[in-house]
Amino acid sequence: AVADGEQGVTVAKMNLDVGKKVMKMSDLVSAYSFFDSGISYLRKGHWDYHYDMTLELFNLAVKCAFTNGEYGSVKILTGQIIRYAKCFEDKCQAISFSITLLSWSVNVPEA
């Protein structure tokens, strides 16, 4: 069990690193699992205290969830990024995925 916030950050970073390696092997289901696990170890204030790692975890989780067809997760994750990212450039990828999902949801009844 993780005893404190700093251990949680260490475990989150380890999950980020392993997730990136697994992503390179094109196993996006497993990669998403690592990123999601990493996010779960982040404590309150993680967007303030561990911004870069948090942003990377969330962005990579979005990429994997999108590719895996986990659109509910994409919506939740992009919502967090859009809410907490510090600048427009950090929000761009999340906004792009959100727009794509919206465009698909509008066209679904026509399919």
Secondary structure, DSSP 8 states (H G I E B T S, - for coil): ---SHHHHHHHHHHHHHHHHHHHHTT-HHHHHHHHHHHHHT--TTHHHHSHHHHHHHHHHHHHHHHHHT-HHHHHHHHHHHHHH-SSHHHHHHHHHHHHHHHHHHHHGGG-
